[in-house]
Amino acid sequence: MVLETPLLRVSRPVAACSRCRSAKIKCDGKLPACTACERSGKQAECSSTSDQFARGKERSYVATLETRIEKLERRLQEAQHRKASVVPVNNHDGAVQKHVPSEGLTRTSKRLEAQEIDDLVSDFGYLTVNATARDFYGFTSSMSYARMVLSACTKDLLPTGFVTPLPPRNEAIITIRHYFENFFVMYPFFEESSFYASLDAVYNSESSRASTASPFDHFSVRLVLAIAHSGRMEQRGDGNYMAAIGHVSAALVHAEHVLRPGSIASVQAMLLLHEYSMIDPHHFDSWGLIGAASRAMVDLGLHQDPPRSASISRAKLELRRRVFWCVYGFDRSTSLIQSRAFSFSDDSANVALPFSTAQTLVPPEAKDSNHILFKSFGSAIDLFNLRRIQSDWYTELFQSGRIPLSDPYPIIWRSCEAMRNWFAGLSPSMSAEVRTFFELNLLYSYIYIL
């Protein structure tokens, strides 16, 4: 049938083959041989090899995808031929037919088919994710993903050469505790245990010559210290403010190795920068940072829970959900405050809330005395639920179209009632600081919507 073999017209920027380059003629990049080489009978010599890549191993994403599609088409044809060649066995008297359960085979075939489709889609996604990577611009270009993000989201440049030295470990623990008790309790987009492992690696590398800390270890520890210092500053320019600036400058030294597309760590790094920009908006644009983090998150597929058939560990699934919901919460709050569009819609996402019921019912003061590991994330869940309610009425009232609503008050009263019920359902054991934060968010939403 014609519909089974659709005509794909792909416009692709490809390098000219070696013969067309030497002859200085236009090359259409046709595979496996271009038109000029076909006309001259030199199909075997048509190759886009260069000094950088060996013959047969050219760096062509399009060629890789086309090869994958051809393999899948051949497998589909073979399956159709096998199905057509099966001869049904007639029922004979006295013959015992063995019942073969088809449910297992159907599930296996569906799983294999889904895996093949995911592999193909991931190849296309790889083009999107790496569109700003170094290979996209060529090896001679100085542009990188980190430089592009920082140049687009930087307002005022940080002081050149100003770096705050790492404080003694006991002082750093006190500063980090301020971050965990005031920031992490709302947006836990990384694991506490992994952060303290990074902290150990950073301080061990400072005390010994052998460096065991990764660039992300240095970046995350410095940004957490910067956020905690900026959260404790009383005015711009005081000691905490300058300490925060110095820690951010030290963190950005590792930006090239941390802000890279295609990893959850890169999204976490941008969330740390965004969290800092919310307190110090003079140096970084919070809306640009959360936009970049949202696009990187969507490229990684974190806005969709993996299928049940996918083999993924519980810890990895939990981290995916943490990162998504923190990106969601930051994006919604930043868009509301700046009256901008959301980076992605609610309809495009399908991710369950993180954390188990036991983790949300533990009192907030229950934590490890050594490392302040929080075992209760009820406040984060409450915040995510509020952001969902805010996203609903903001989308319906301000982003549903250019035509004004004839009667918006039913939506307004329904949204106010939903937020009032949300606030009434907060845990009575919640700390006074967190409850005050939620009450301010509720009053702000009332003023915004009315």
C-alpha positions as CSV (number, residue, x, y, z in Angstrom):
1,M,0.0,0.0,0.0
2,V,1.1,3.6,-0.6
3,L,0.4,4.6,3.0
4,E,2.9,2.0,4.3
5,T,5.8,3.7,2.5
6,P,5.4,7.4,3.0
7,L,7.6,9.8,1.0
8,L,10.0,11.5,3.4
9,R,11.5,14.7,2.1
10,V,14.3,15.6,4.5
11,S,16.3,18.8,4.1
12,R,19.7,18.2,5.6
13,P,22.9,20.1,5.8
14,V,25.6,17.6,4.7
15,A,29.2,18.1,3.7
16,A,30.2,17.6,0.1
17,C,31.8,14.4,-0.9
18,S,35.5,14.2,-1.5
19,R,35.2,14.2,-5.4
20,C,32.8,17.2,-5.4
21,R,35.0,19.0,-3.0
22,S,38.1,18.5,-5.2
23,A,36.1,19.4,-8.4
24,K,34.5,22.4,-6.6
25,I,31.0,21.5,-7.8
26,K,27.8,21.4,-5.9
27,C,27.1,18.1,-4.1
28,D,23.5,17.2,-3.2
29,G,24.6,14.8,-0.5
30,K,22.5,11.9,-1.8
31,L,23.2,8.6,-0.1
32,P,24.8,6.2,-0.7
33,A,26.3,8.2,-3.6
34,C,25.6,11.7,-4.8
35,T,24.2,12.5,-8.2
36,A,27.4,13.8,-9.7
37,C,29.3,10.6,-8.8
38,E,26.5,8.4,-10.2
39,R,26.6,10.2,-13.5
40,S,30.3,9.8,-13.8
41,G,30.2,6.2,-12.7
42,K,32.2,6.8,-9.6
43,Q,29.7,5.6,-7.0
44,A,32.3,3.6,-5.1
45,E,34.5,6.7,-4.7
46,C,31.7,8.9,-3.4
47,S,32.5,9.5,0.3
48,S,32.4,12.4,2.7
49,T,35.6,11.3,4.4
50,S,37.9,13.9,5.6
51,D,41.0,14.1,7.7
52,Q,38.9,14.0,10.9
53,F,36.9,10.8,10.2
54,A,38.0,7.5,8.5
55,R,36.2,6.2,5.4
56,G,33.0,4.4,6.3
57,K,32.8,6.1,9.7
58,E,31.6,9.5,8.6
59,R,29.9,11.6,11.2
60,S,26.4,11.8,9.7
61,Y,23.4,11.6,12.0
62,V,21.1,11.4,9.0
63,A,22.9,8.4,7.5
64,T,22.7,6.7,10.9
65,L,19.0,7.3,11.1
66,E,18.4,6.1,7.5
67,T,20.4,3.0,8.1
68,R,18.3,2.3,11.2
69,I,15.1,2.8,9.3
70,E,16.2,0.5,6.5
71,K,17.0,-2.2,9.0
72,L,13.5,-1.8,10.6
73,E,11.9,-1.9,7.2
74,R,13.7,-5.2,6.3
75,R,12.7,-6.7,9.6
76,L,9.1,-5.7,9.0
77,Q,9.1,-7.3,5.5
78,E,10.6,-10.5,6.9
79,A,7.9,-10.6,9.6
80,Q,5.2,-10.1,6.9
81,H,6.7,-12.9,4.8
82,R,6.9,-15.3,7.8
83,K,3.2,-14.5,8.5
84,A,2.2,-15.2,4.9
85,S,4.1,-18.5,4.8
86,V,2.4,-20.0,7.9
87,V,0.1,-22.9,6.8
88,P,-2.8,-23.5,9.3
89,V,-2.9,-27.0,10.6
90,N,-6.2,-28.8,10.1
91,N,-7.9,-30.5,13.0
92,H,-7.6,-34.3,12.6
93,D,-9.5,-36.7,14.7
94,G,-7.4,-38.1,17.6
95,A,-4.8,-35.4,17.2
96,V,-4.1,-33.4,20.4
97,Q,-3.4,-29.8,19.8
98,K,-1.0,-28.1,22.2
99,H,-2.3,-24.7,23.4
100,V,0.4,-22.1,23.1
101,P,-0.4,-19.0,25.1
102,S,-0.2,-16.0,22.8
103,E,-0.4,-13.4,25.5
104,G,3.3,-13.7,26.5
105,L,4.4,-13.6,22.9
106,T,2.2,-10.6,22.2
107,R,3.7,-8.8,25.2
108,T,7.2,-9.7,24.1
109,S,6.7,-8.5,20.6
110,K,5.1,-5.2,21.8
111,R,8.0,-4.6,24.2
112,L,10.5,-5.3,21.4
113,E,8.6,-3.0,19.0
114,A,8.4,-0.3,21.7
115,Q,12.1,-0.6,22.3
116,E,12.9,-0.2,18.6
117,I,10.7,2.8,18.4
118,D,12.3,4.3,21.5
119,D,15.8,3.8,20.0
120,L,14.7,5.5,16.8
121,V,13.1,8.4,18.6
122,S,16.1,8.7,20.9
123,D,18.3,9.2,17.7
124,F,16.1,12.1,16.6
125,G,16.1,13.4,20.2
126,Y,19.9,13.2,20.2
127,L,19.9,15.7,17.3
128,T,17.8,18.1,19.3
129,V,19.7,17.7,22.5
130,N,23.0,18.1,20.9
131,A,22.0,21.0,18.6
132,T,23.9,23.4,20.8
133,A,26.7,21.1,21.6
134,R,30.2,21.6,20.3
135,D,29.9,19.1,17.4
136,F,27.0,21.1,16.0
137,Y,29.1,24.2,15.4
138,G,32.3,22.3,14.4
139,F,35.5,21.7,16.1
140,T,37.0,25.1,15.3
141,S,34.2,27.1,16.9
142,S,34.5,28.4,20.5
143,M,30.8,28.3,21.1
144,S,29.5,25.7,23.6
145,Y,26.2,25.0,25.3
146,A,27.5,26.4,28.6
147,R,28.6,29.7,27.0
148,M,25.3,30.0,25.1
149,V,23.2,29.6,28.2
150,L,25.4,31.9,30.4
151,S,25.6,34.6,27.7
152,A,21.8,34.5,27.2
153,C,21.0,34.6,30.9
154,T,23.7,36.9,32.3
155,K,22.7,40.5,33.2
156,D,25.6,42.1,35.1
157,L,29.0,40.4,34.9
158,L,30.5,39.0,38.0
159,P,33.6,40.7,39.4
160,T,36.7,39.3,37.6
161,G,39.1,37.3,39.7
162,F,36.9,37.5,42.9
163,V,36.6,34.0,44.4
164,T,35.6,33.2,47.9
165,P,37.8,30.5,49.4
166,L,36.2,27.4,50.8
167,P,35.4,27.9,54.5
168,P,36.4,25.3,57.1
169,R,34.2,22.2,57.0
170,N,32.4,22.9,60.3
171,E,31.5,26.4,59.1
172,A,30.4,25.1,55.7
173,I,28.1,22.5,57.5
174,I,26.3,25.4,59.3
175,T,25.8,27.3,56.1
176,I,24.6,24.3,54.2
177,R,22.1,23.6,57.0
178,H,20.5,26.9,56.3
179,Y,20.1,25.9,52.7
180,F,18.5,22.6,53.6
181,E,16.1,24.0,56.1
182,N,14.9,26.9,54.0
183,F,15.4,26.0,50.3
184,F,15.8,22.2,50.0
185,V,12.7,21.6,52.0
186,M,10.7,23.2,49.1
187,Y,12.7,22.1,46.1
188,P,14.5,18.8,46.7
189,F,15.8,18.3,43.1
190,F,18.8,16.3,44.2
191,E,19.5,13.5,46.7
192,E,20.9,14.6,50.0
193,S,23.3,11.6,50.3
194,S,24.8,12.4,46.9
195,F,25.3,16.0,47.8
196,Y,27.2,15.1,51.0
197,A,29.3,12.7,49.0
198,S,30.2,15.6,46.8
199,L,31.0,17.7,49.9
200,D,33.3,15.0,51.2
201,A,35.0,14.7,47.8
202,V,35.5,18.5,47.5
203,Y,37.1,18.8,51.0
204,N,39.1,15.6,50.5
205,S,40.6,17.0,47.3
206,E,41.4,20.3,49.1
207,S,43.3,18.4,51.8
208,S,45.1,16.0,49.5
209,R,46.9,16.4,46.2
210,A,44.9,13.7,44.5
211,S,41.7,15.3,43.3
212,T,38.7,12.9,43.6
213,A,36.0,15.6,43.2
214,S,34.2,15.9,39.8
215,P,33.4,19.3,38.3
216,F,29.8,18.8,39.3
217,D,30.9,18.2,42.9
218,H,32.6,21.6,43.0
219,F,29.8,23.3,41.1
220,S,27.0,22.0,43.4
221,V,28.8,22.6,46.7
222,R,29.8,26.2,45.6
223,L,26.2,27.0,44.5
224,V,24.6,25.7,47.6
225,L,27.0,27.8,49.7
226,A,26.2,30.8,47.5
227,I,22.4,30.3,47.8
228,A,22.7,29.9,51.6
229,H,24.8,33.1,52.0
230,S,22.5,35.1,49.7
231,G,19.5,33.9,51.7
232,R,21.1,35.3,54.9
233,M,22.2,38.7,53.5
234,E,20.5,41.7,55.0
235,Q,21.4,44.2,52.2
236,R,23.2,44.2,48.9
237,G,26.9,44.5,49.4
238,D,27.2,43.1,52.9
239,G,29.5,40.2,53.9
240,N,27.0,37.4,53.0
241,Y,26.3,39.0,49.6
242,M,30.0,39.2,48.7
243,A,30.6,35.7,49.9
244,A,27.8,34.5,47.7
245,I,29.3,36.3,44.7
246,G,32.6,34.7,45.3
247,H,31.2,31.2,45.5
248,V,29.2,31.7,42.3
249,S,32.4,32.8,40.5
250,A,34.2,29.7,41.8
251,A,31.3,27.5,40.6
252,L,31.2,29.0,37.1
253,V,34.9,27.9,36.6
254,H,33.4,24.4,36.1
255,A,30.5,25.5,33.9
256,E,31.9,24.1,30.7
257,H,32.1,20.6,32.2
258,V,28.7,20.8,34.0
259,L,26.4,22.6,31.7
260,R,26.2,20.1,29.0
261,P,23.1,18.8,27.2
262,G,21.9,15.3,27.7
263,S,22.3,14.7,31.4
264,I,20.2,15.2,34.5
265,A,23.1,16.7,36.3
266,S,23.1,19.6,33.8
267,V,19.4,20.3,34.6
268,Q,20.2,20.2,38.3
269,A,23.1,22.7,37.8
270,M,20.8,25.1,35.9
271,L,18.2,24.8,38.7
272,L,20.9,25.7,41.3
273,L,21.7,28.8,39.2
274,H,18.0,29.6,38.8
275,E,17.6,29.3,42.6
276,Y,20.4,31.7,43.1
277,S,19.0,34.2,40.5
278,M,15.7,34.3,42.4
279,I,17.6,35.9,45.4
280,D,20.1,37.9,43.4
281,P,18.3,39.0,40.1
282,H,21.0,41.5,39.3
283,H,23.4,39.0,37.7
284,F,21.3,36.3,36.1
285,D,17.9,36.2,34.4
286,S,15.8,33.7,36.3
287,W,13.2,33.3,33.4
288,G,15.9,32.5,30.9
289,L,17.6,29.9,33.2
290,I,14.3,28.1,34.0
291,G,13.5,28.1,30.3
292,A,16.8,26.5,29.4
293,A,16.3,24.0,32.2
294,S,12.8,23.2,31.0
295,R,13.9,22.5,27.5
296,A,16.8,20.3,28.6
297,M,14.4,18.5,30.9
298,V,11.9,17.9,28.0
299,D,14.7,16.7,25.7
300,L,15.7,14.1,28.3
301,G,12.0,12.9,28.4
302,L,11.6,13.7,32.1
303,H,8.2,15.1,31.5
304,Q,6.8,11.6,30.9
305,D,7.1,8.7,33.3
306,P,8.7,5.7,31.6
307,P,6.4,2.8,30.7
308,R,5.8,0.0,33.2
309,S,7.6,-2.4,31.0
310,A,10.8,-0.3,31.1
311,S,13.4,-1.6,33.5
312,I,14.4,1.4,35.7
313,S,15.6,1.4,39.3
314,R,13.4,2.9,42.0
315,A,16.1,5.5,42.9
316,K,16.5,6.7,39.2
317,L,12.7,7.0,38.8
318,E,12.5,9.0,42.1
319,L,15.3,11.3,40.9
320,R,13.5,11.8,37.5
321,R,10.3,12.8,39.3
322,R,12.1,15.1,41.7
323,V,13.8,17.0,38.9
324,F,10.6,17.3,36.8
325,W,8.4,18.6,39.6
326,C,11.1,21.1,40.8
327,V,11.4,22.4,37.2
328,Y,7.6,22.5,37.1
329,G,7.4,24.5,40.3
330,F,10.1,26.9,39.4
331,D,8.7,27.5,35.9
332,R,5.2,28.2,37.1
333,S,6.2,30.6,39.9
334,T,8.7,32.5,37.6
335,S,6.1,32.8,34.8
336,L,3.4,34.0,37.2
337,I,5.7,36.6,38.8
338,Q,7.0,37.9,35.4
339,S,3.6,37.5,33.6
340,R,5.2,35.3,30.9
341,A,4.2,32.1,29.1
342,F,4.9,28.7,30.6
343,S,7.8,26.7,29.1
344,F,5.6,23.7,28.7
345,S,1.9,22.9,29.2
346,D,0.3,20.7,31.8
347,D,-1.2,18.5,29.0
348,S,2.2,17.6,27.7
349,A,3.4,16.2,31.0
350,N,2.5,13.0,32.7
351,V,4.6,12.4,35.8
352,A,3.5,11.1,39.2
353,L,4.4,13.0,42.3
354,P,7.7,11.9,43.9
355,F,8.2,10.5,47.4
356,S,6.3,7.7,49.2
357,T,3.4,8.3,51.6
358,A,5.8,7.5,54.5
359,Q,8.2,10.2,53.4
360,T,5.4,12.8,53.4
361,L,4.0,11.9,56.8
362,V,7.2,12.0,58.9
363,P,7.4,15.2,61.0
364,P,9.7,17.8,59.4
365,E,12.1,17.9,62.3
366,A,13.0,14.3,61.8
367,K,16.4,14.4,60.2
368,D,19.8,12.8,60.5
369,S,21.9,14.6,63.2
370,N,25.1,14.2,61.3
371,H,24.1,15.2,57.8
372,I,20.7,16.8,58.2
373,L,19.1,14.3,55.9
374,F,15.5,15.2,55.6
375,K,13.1,12.3,55.8
376,S,9.9,14.4,55.3
377,F,9.0,16.0,52.0
378,G,5.4,17.0,52.8
379,S,6.1,20.7,52.3
380,A,7.4,20.0,48.8
381,I,4.3,18.0,47.8
382,D,2.1,20.8,49.2
383,L,4.0,23.3,47.1
384,F,3.7,21.2,43.9
385,N,0.0,20.9,44.4
386,L,-0.3,24.7,44.8
387,R,1.7,25.2,41.6
388,R,-0.7,22.9,39.8
389,I,-3.7,24.9,40.9
390,Q,-2.0,28.1,40.0
391,S,-1.1,26.7,36.6
392,D,-4.7,25.7,35.9
393,W,-6.2,29.2,36.5
394,Y,-3.3,31.0,34.9
395,T,-3.6,29.0,31.8
396,E,-7.4,29.3,31.7
397,L,-7.6,33.0,32.4
398,F,-4.5,34.4,30.7
399,Q,-3.2,31.8,28.1
400,S,-6.4,30.3,26.7
401,G,-6.7,32.6,23.7
402,R,-6.8,36.2,22.5
403,I,-10.6,36.5,23.0
404,P,-11.4,37.7,26.5
405,L,-13.7,35.4,28.6
406,S,-17.3,36.7,28.6
407,D,-17.8,35.7,32.3
408,P,-14.5,34.8,34.1
409,Y,-16.0,34.9,37.6
410,P,-17.1,31.2,37.7
411,I,-13.5,30.3,37.0
412,I,-12.1,32.8,39.5
413,W,-14.4,31.6,42.4
414,R,-13.7,28.0,41.6
415,S,-10.0,28.6,41.6
416,C,-10.1,30.6,44.9
417,E,-12.1,27.8,46.4
418,A,-9.5,25.2,45.3
419,M,-6.7,27.2,46.8
420,R,-8.6,27.8,50.0
421,N,-9.2,24.0,50.3
422,W,-5.5,23.4,49.6
423,F,-4.5,25.7,52.4
424,A,-7.0,24.2,54.8
425,G,-5.6,20.7,54.1
426,L,-2.0,21.6,55.2
427,S,-0.5,19.5,57.9
428,P,-0.9,21.0,61.4
429,S,2.6,19.8,62.3
430,M,4.1,22.1,59.6
431,S,6.7,24.6,60.8
432,A,5.6,28.2,61.3
433,E,8.0,29.5,58.7
434,V,6.7,27.2,56.0
435,R,3.1,27.9,56.8
436,T,3.8,31.6,56.6
437,F,5.4,31.1,53.2
438,F,2.4,29.2,52.0
439,E,0.0,31.8,53.4
440,L,1.9,34.5,51.5
441,N,1.6,32.5,48.3
442,L,-2.1,32.1,48.9
443,L,-2.6,35.8,49.4
444,Y,-0.5,36.6,46.4
445,S,-2.6,34.3,44.3
446,Y,-5.8,35.9,45.5
447,I,-4.5,39.3,44.5
448,Y,-3.3,38.1,41.2
449,I,-6.5,36.3,40.2
450,L,-8.8,39.0,41.4
